[in-house]
Amino acid sequence: MKIASLDLGSNTFLLFIAEVKNNVITNVIHDETQIIKLAEKVQSTGLLQKETLKRVEKCFKDYSKTINNYKVDKIVAVATSAARDAKNSQKLIDLGSKYNIPIKIISGSQEAALTYEGSLNNLDNLGQSPIVIDVGGSSTEVIGHNFLHSFNIGSVRLQEACVKNDPLNKNDFVALQKFVDKSLKDLPLLNSSSVVAVAGTPTTLACLLDKKDFSYNKVHGKKITTKSLEITFNKLSKMTLLQRKSLKAMPEKRADVIVSGLFILLSILKKLKIKNFYVSAAGVRYGLILKN
């Protein structure tokens, strides 16, 4: 069966088309990402913005064309944190209907289950109790086989709340630290055989370290030290937005939130005393397609 799976996240919309047989992905046909920033101003207004919805519609128009070209048998789509928070999320669902994309807004626990299964797809030698860290645009999850810790902190949310200067100054760093410390105060020390970081923040980090544009095969499973992450964060946080945009392998539309995303990931790894982690380029869209 040929399935189109859409992960409509708080920062990024992903379209994944694959052939699936007996709950196994047998052939990846198409894998595309567009940065939409669905969470933009949702924290301060409680609403999806008009300009945001224009970006959404353009994306759906593109994705619908691609889906039709590949003649898929089934379309599944889920929206996550920003859609859960927005009072007018029905507008997102209505836009999906307009382009024959049936959207379901899922709970945090449902999102975590899909993330966990999808992220670990095709990753070996992780041991018996891997932990998955998912830094999203509005929320961040720390997920294990039998636990979920979810926090209302993400790259877009943190950027909007704390970063007021370009480049960041001392006040910005103080605000970031306070926000993250408060948000993560209930995260316990967890034991794990390995840690996997998923979504745009770690995949962008992997690309920046290699100085190469995104490639699933190069990024998925890449091992990175927490020290390398810290060095990269320190380097990027001293740059202006324009300087970050000019870096090789930096997606232009992620350059504004990458510092906040890396700070969240770094803070969690330090709190858990993790020295290295693996990057996953899979996630919800993989978990979703495997469930259908």
C-alpha positions in Angstrom: 0.0 0.0 0.0 1.2 3.5 -0.9 0.6 5.9 2.0 1.1 9.6 2.4 1.9 10.6 5.9 1.9 14.3 7.0 3.4 15.5 10.3 2.0 19.1 10.8 4.3 20.3 13.5 4.6 23.6 15.3 7.5 24.7 13.2 7.7 22.3 10.3 5.3 20.5 8.0 6.6 17.2 6.7 5.2 15.1 3.9 6.3 11.4 3.7 5.2 9.0 1.0 6.2 5.3 1.2 5.1 1.8 0.3 4.2 -0.2 3.3 3.7 -4.0 3.7 2.8 -5.8 6.9 3.7 -2.6 8.9 7.1 -2.4 7.4 8.3 0.5 5.1 9.5 -1.3 2.0 10.2 1.7 -0.2 10.5 5.5 0.5 9.0 7.4 -2.4 9.1 11.0 -1.3 10.2 12.9 1.8 9.8 16.7 2.0 9.9 19.4 4.6 8.6 23.0 4.6 9.1 25.3 7.5 5.7 26.9 8.3 6.1 28.2 11.8 2.6 27.3 12.8 3.3 28.3 16.4 4.2 31.9 15.5 2.5 34.2 18.1 0.3 31.4 19.3 1.7 31.7 22.8 1.0 35.4 23.0 -2.4 35.5 21.2 -3.8 32.0 21.5 -4.5 32.1 17.7 -3.1 30.9 14.4 -2.2 34.1 12.6 -3.6 35.1 9.1 -0.1 35.2 7.6 0.6 31.7 9.1 -2.6 30.3 7.5 -1.5 31.7 4.1 1.8 29.8 4.5 -0.2 26.7 5.5 -2.4 26.9 2.4 0.5 27.3 0.0 2.1 24.3 1.6 -1.1 22.2 1.4 -1.5 23.2 -2.3 2.1 22.0 -3.0 1.7 18.8 -1.0 -1.7 18.0 -2.5 -0.2 18.2 -6.0 2.6 15.9 -5.0 0.3 13.4 -3.3 -1.9 13.3 -6.4 1.1 12.8 -8.7 2.1 9.7 -6.8 -1.4 8.3 -6.7 -1.3 7.2 -3.1 -3.8 4.8 -1.6 -4.2 6.5 1.7 -3.6 9.9 3.3 -3.0 10.3 7.0 -2.2 13.6 8.7 -1.8 14.8 12.3 -1.2 18.2 13.9 0.5 18.6 17.2 1.3 21.2 19.9 0.6 24.5 18.2 -2.7 23.2 16.9 -3.7 21.9 20.3 -3.0 25.3 21.8 -4.6 27.5 19.2 -8.3 28.4 19.8 -8.9 28.6 16.0 -7.3 25.4 15.0 -10.5 24.5 13.1 -9.1 26.8 10.4 -6.2 24.5 9.9 -8.5 21.5 9.6 -10.7 23.3 7.1 -7.7 24.1 5.0 -6.7 20.5 5.0 -10.2 19.5 3.9 -10.0 21.9 1.0 -7.0 20.0 -0.3 -8.2 16.6 0.6 -5.8 16.3 3.6 -7.8 14.8 6.6 -6.2 16.3 9.7 -6.5 14.9 13.2 -5.2 17.0 16.1 -3.6 14.4 18.4 -2.8 14.5 22.1 0.6 14.8 23.6 0.7 11.2 24.5 -0.4 10.1 21.0 2.3 12.3 19.5 4.9 10.8 21.9 4.0 7.3 20.9 4.3 8.0 17.2 7.6 9.9 17.8 9.1 7.1 19.8 8.3 4.4 17.3 9.1 6.5 14.2 12.4 7.9 15.6 13.9 4.4 16.4 13.1 3.1 12.9 16.2 1.6 11.3 18.4 2.4 14.2 20.4 -0.5 15.7 22.5 -1.2 18.8 20.7 1.3 21.0 20.3 -1.2 23.9 17.2 -2.0 25.8 16.0 1.4 27.1 16.7 4.2 24.6 15.4 7.6 25.4 14.1 9.9 22.6 14.3 13.7 22.9 12.0 15.6 20.6 12.5 19.4 20.5 9.6 20.8 18.6 8.5 24.3 17.9 6.0 24.6 20.8 6.7 21.7 23.0 9.5 19.3 23.9 9.1 15.6 24.8 11.5 13.2 26.6 10.2 9.8 25.8 11.0 6.3 27.0 9.5 2.8 26.4 7.2 3.3 29.4 7.3 7.0 30.2 6.6 10.5 28.8 7.7 13.8 30.1 6.3 16.7 28.0 7.2 20.4 28.5 5.6 23.5 27.1 8.9 24.7 25.6 10.0 24.6 22.0 12.3 26.5 19.6 9.7 28.9 18.4 8.0 29.4 21.8 11.4 30.0 23.5 12.7 32.4 20.7 9.5 34.6 20.9 9.6 34.7 24.7 13.3 35.3 25.4 15.3 36.6 22.4 15.0 40.3 21.8 18.4 41.2 20.4 20.5 40.3 17.3 23.0 38.9 18.2 21.9 37.7 21.6 23.1 39.7 24.5 23.5 39.0 28.2 19.8 39.7 28.9 18.7 37.2 26.3 20.9 34.5 27.8 19.6 35.2 31.3 16.0 35.0 29.9 16.7 31.7 28.1 18.3 30.1 31.2 15.4 31.2 33.5 12.7 30.0 31.0 14.4 26.6 30.4 15.2 26.0 34.1 11.6 26.7 35.0 10.2 24.6 32.2 12.5 21.6 32.9 12.4 21.6 36.7 10.3 18.5 36.9 12.5 16.4 34.5 13.9 13.6 36.6 17.3 12.0 36.2 16.7 9.0 33.8 18.7 5.9 33.2 19.2 4.9 29.6 21.3 2.7 27.4 21.3 5.5 24.7 19.7 8.8 23.7 18.2 9.7 20.4 17.4 13.3 19.4 14.8 13.8 16.7 13.4 16.7 14.6 14.8 19.8 13.0 17.1 21.0 15.7 19.4 17.9 15.9 19.2 17.2 12.1 20.3 20.8 11.4 23.1 20.4 13.9 24.3 17.3 12.1 24.3 19.1 8.8 26.2 22.1 10.3 28.8 19.8 11.8 29.3 18.1 8.4 28.9 21.3 6.5 26.7 19.4 4.1 23.0 19.8 3.1 20.5 17.4 4.6 20.7 13.8 3.5 18.6 11.2 5.3 21.3 8.5 5.0 24.0 10.8 6.3 22.1 12.3 9.2 20.0 9.3 10.5 22.0 7.5 13.1 24.8 10.1 13.3 26.5 10.1 16.7 27.3 13.6 18.2 28.9 14.5 21.5 27.2 16.9 23.9 30.5 18.9 23.9 30.2 19.4 20.1 26.6 20.6 20.5 27.8 23.0 23.2 30.6 24.4 21.0 28.2 24.9 18.1 25.6 26.6 20.3 28.2 29.0 21.6 29.4 29.8 18.1 25.9 30.3 16.7 24.6 32.4 19.6 27.4 35.0 19.0 26.3 35.4 15.3 23.7 37.7 13.9 20.7 36.1 12.1 22.2 37.1 8.8 25.5 35.4 9.6 23.7 32.2 10.6 21.7 32.3 7.4 24.9 32.4 5.4 26.4 29.3 7.0 26.7 26.2 4.7 24.0 23.7 5.3 21.8 26.1 7.4 18.2 26.1 6.3 17.4 29.8 5.9 14.0 29.5 7.6 15.5 27.7 10.6 18.3 30.1 11.3 16.2 32.3 13.6 15.2 29.5 16.0 18.2 27.2 15.8 19.9 28.8 18.8 16.8 28.4 21.0 16.3 24.8 19.8 20.0 23.9 20.5 19.8 25.5 24.0 16.8 23.3 24.9 18.5 20.1 23.7 21.8 21.0 25.4 20.0 21.8 28.7 18.2 18.4 28.7 21.4 16.5 27.9 23.3 18.2 30.7 20.4 17.7 33.1 20.4 14.0 32.3 24.3 13.9 32.3 24.4 12.5 28.7 27.8 12.7 27.0 26.7 11.7 23.5 23.5 11.0 21.5 22.3 9.8 18.1 20.3 11.8 15.6 17.1 10.5 14.1 15.8 11.9 10.8 12.5 10.0 11.2 9.9 10.8 13.9 6.1 11.2 13.8 5.7 10.8 10.0 7.4 7.4 10.2 5.4 6.3 13.3 2.2 7.4 11.6 2.8 5.5 8.5 3.7 2.4 10.4 0.4 2.6 12.3 -1.6 2.6 9.1 
